[in-house]
């Protein structure tokens, strides 16, 4: 569903305007993110199994974080 409503989010520390009703999966695809990464929304890790279901809301803080190996 296409919407004319715009929401403002913070993406990796930068303000960004996007169409409302984007799921996390749609947003990641639109940003052409590649490689291994995790999504953190409002300081909570979002499992990949939920990316299709979670809708982004106005004011959300979204960070894409690359996992770090080590010990």
N, C-alpha and C positions, 0 to 999 in steps of 0.2 A: 504494500500500500504506500503510495507516495503522498507526502504531506507538504504543505507550504509553511508549516510551523517550524521555526528555527529554535534550537536550544543551544546554550553556551556551556561548554565543558572545559575542563582543564586537562590537556593531553600532554603527558611528559613535561609538565610545568608551564606549558604555553596555553593561552586561551584560544579556543577554536569554536567556531559556529558550525553546527551540523543540522541536517534535517531531523526533525523529531521522529520518534518511532523506529530508530535504528536499533537493531540488536547488536550485541558485542561482536558476533560473527560478521555481520554486515560491515561494521565499522572497521574491523581488522582488515577485511578484504579491501575496503575503499582506501585504506592507508598503505596497501601493498607491503605489509610487514612480512618479512621472510626470515627463515632460520628458526632456531629454538628460542622460545621466549615464554614467559608467563604474563598473565594479565592481572593487575591489581586495581580494583575499583574501590574508591573511598577507603583505602588502607586495608582492604580484605582481598586475599587471593581468590580468584574466581576459577574454579576447575573448568577445563576445556569442555567437559560434558555439558556445561550450562551455558556456553557462549551463544547457542541458538535461541535460548529461552529468555535471557536477561536483556531487557530493554534499557537503553541509556536515557537518563533523565537530565533535565536542566540542572547545572551545578555539579554534576558528577566529576570526580577526579579519577582519571584513567591513566595508569602508567603501564608501559610495556617494559618488562625487565628481562634481561638475559640471565639465565642461570649461571652460577659460578661453581665450578668444581674445585674441590680441594679438601683439606682436612686438617 
